[in-house]
């Protein structure tokens, strides 16, 4: 089946189209919630705390890897969804759920940034990160979430797990996150993925087998 034929098949299916629109709406809502949660957490941030890892390593300049690596990750995820449109609803809804749950966590946790954190200059990332939105690490969690979603593809699994570990190391080297932010991200993200499977069961089926499962 050609790419054009796939798009015709998927987007002439009303249930699938509704699911896609819902996924974009949920993503939009999650980003708004994230903005206010991040702003609140940053304004309410208290003192920093010591960290067994950060207190024993110097700050490294990883500005370029942090910024451009993040952009490349989301471009790669976008391409994967555009290649196979049936992936769009479950991927976007899972990311939305991740962002919403993380917003709750950062709203409850007001620890100040580590004193020696690197200053990352990025007009784009500044709209999604605020300085006080520490727990838990989104840069570690998002690629790990993608690894779980694309688990059946061994190559994508390896790429995303490697990316997750790499981002975890980067944010620690730059002192942008505490070690607990990075380590906890793997466990919390796994729970989010399992919740997504339950909440978006039909979208998961569509992701795995195609538009036909949505009727």
C-alpha positions in Angstrom: 0.0 0.0 0.0 1.4 3.4 -1.0 1.8 6.2 1.6 -1.0 8.2 0.0 -3.3 5.2 0.1 -2.5 4.7 3.8 -3.5 8.3 4.6 -6.7 8.0 2.6 -7.5 4.8 4.5 -6.8 6.3 7.9 -8.2 9.8 7.5 -11.5 8.7 5.8 -12.2 6.6 9.0 -14.3 8.8 11.2 -13.3 7.1 14.4 -9.7 7.3 13.6 -9.9 11.0 12.6 -11.8 11.8 15.9 -9.1 10.0 17.8 -6.4 12.0 16.1 -8.2 15.3 16.8 -8.7 14.3 20.4 -5.0 13.4 20.8 -3.9 16.9 19.5 -6.5 18.5 21.9 -5.1 16.6 24.8 -1.6 17.5 23.9 -2.6 21.2 23.7 -4.2 21.0 27.1 -1.3 19.2 28.6 1.1 21.9 27.4 -1.0 24.6 28.9 -1.2 22.8 32.2 2.6 22.2 32.1 3.2 25.9 31.5 1.3 27.0 34.6 2.6 24.1 36.7 6.2 24.9 35.7 5.7 28.6 36.3 4.2 27.9 39.8 7.0 25.5 40.7 9.7 28.0 39.7 8.1 30.9 41.6 7.6 28.7 44.7 11.1 27.1 44.6 12.8 26.8 47.9 16.4 26.2 48.7 18.5 23.6 46.8 19.7 20.4 48.5 22.9 18.4 48.3 23.1 15.5 45.9 25.6 12.6 46.1 26.3 12.8 42.3 26.1 16.5 41.6 28.0 17.4 44.7 31.0 15.4 43.5 31.2 16.3 39.8 31.9 19.7 38.2 29.4 21.3 35.8 30.0 20.4 32.1 29.0 22.5 29.1 26.5 20.3 27.2 24.4 23.2 25.9 24.5 22.1 22.3 23.8 18.4 22.9 20.9 19.3 25.3 19.2 21.7 22.9 19.8 20.1 19.5 19.4 16.6 20.9 16.0 17.4 22.2 14.9 18.9 18.9 16.2 15.9 17.0 14.4 13.5 19.3 11.0 15.2 18.7 11.7 15.4 14.9 12.5 11.7 14.9 9.2 10.9 16.8 7.3 13.1 14.3 8.8 11.3 11.4 7.9 7.9 12.8 4.3 9.0 13.2 4.1 10.5 9.7 5.5 7.3 8.2 2.8 5.2 9.8 -0.2 7.5 10.6 -1.9 4.8 12.8 0.8 5.6 15.4 -0.3 9.2 15.9 -3.2 8.8 18.4 -1.5 6.5 20.9 1.9 8.3 20.7 0.3 11.8 21.2 -2.1 10.6 23.9 0.7 8.9 25.8 2.9 12.0 25.6 0.0 14.1 26.8 -0.6 11.8 29.8 3.1 12.0 30.6 3.1 15.8 30.5 -0.1 16.0 32.6 1.2 13.6 35.3 4.6 15.3 35.4 2.8 18.7 35.8 1.2 17.3 38.9 4.6 16.1 40.3 6.3 19.4 39.7 3.4 21.3 41.2 3.9 19.4 44.4 7.7 19.6 44.5 9.4 23.0 45.0 13.1 22.2 45.5 15.3 24.9 44.1 17.7 24.2 41.2 21.2 23.0 42.1 23.5 26.0 42.7 25.9 25.1 40.0 23.4 24.2 37.2 24.5 25.2 33.7 22.7 28.0 32.0 21.0 26.6 28.8 20.1 29.3 26.2 17.3 28.2 24.0 14.3 30.3 22.9 12.3 27.2 22.1 13.1 25.1 25.2 12.5 28.1 27.5 8.8 27.8 26.6 8.7 24.2 28.0 11.2 24.3 30.8 11.3 26.8 33.6 14.1 26.0 36.1 11.9 24.8 39.0 10.2 22.0 37.1 12.7 19.3 38.3 10.9 16.2 39.5 10.9 14.1 37.4 13.2 14.5 34.4 11.2 14.8 31.1 14.3 14.6 29.0 14.9 11.1 30.5 11.3 10.1 30.6 10.1 10.9 27.1 12.6 8.8 25.2 12.0 6.0 27.6 8.3 6.3 27.0 9.0 6.0 23.3 11.1 2.9 23.9 8.2 1.3 25.7 5.7 2.3 23.0 8.0 1.0 20.2 9.2 -1.9 22.2 8.5 -4.5 19.5 10.9 -2.8 17.1 14.3 -3.8 18.5 16.2 -1.0 16.6 13.8 1.7 17.8 13.9 0.3 21.3 17.7 0.5 21.4 17.7 4.0 19.9 15.2 5.3 22.5 16.7 3.6 25.5 20.1 4.9 24.5 18.7 8.4 24.1 17.0 8.1 27.5 20.3 7.1 29.2 22.2 9.7 27.3 19.8 12.5 28.2 19.9 11.4 31.8 23.7 11.6 31.8 23.6 15.0 30.1 21.2 16.7 32.6 23.4 15.3 35.5 26.6 16.6 33.9 25.0 20.0 33.4 23.5 19.9 37.0 20.1 20.6 35.5 18.4 17.8 37.4 19.0 16.1 40.7 19.9 12.4 40.5 16.6 11.4 42.0 14.8 13.3 39.1 16.7 11.1 36.6 16.5 7.7 38.3 12.8 8.0 39.3 11.9 9.0 35.7 12.3 5.4 34.5 9.9 4.0 37.1 7.3 6.7 36.8 7.4 6.6 33.0 6.8 2.8 33.1 3.7 3.4 35.3 2.5 6.1 32.9 2.9 3.8 29.9 0.8 1.1 31.6 -1.9 3.6 32.5 -1.9 4.8 28.8 -2.3 1.2 27.7 -5.4 0.9 29.9 -6.9 4.4 29.1 -6.2 4.3 25.3 -6.7 0.6 24.6 -8.2 1.0 21.1 -5.5 3.5 20.1 -2.9 1.0 21.2 -4.5 -1.7 19.1 -4.6 0.7 16.2 -0.9 1.5 16.7 -0.1 -2.2 16.6 -2.4 -3.5 13.8 -3.9 -0.6 11.9 -7.0 1.4 11.5 -9.3 -1.5 11.1 -9.5 -2.1 14.9 -11.3 1.2 15.4 -14.2 0.1 13.2 
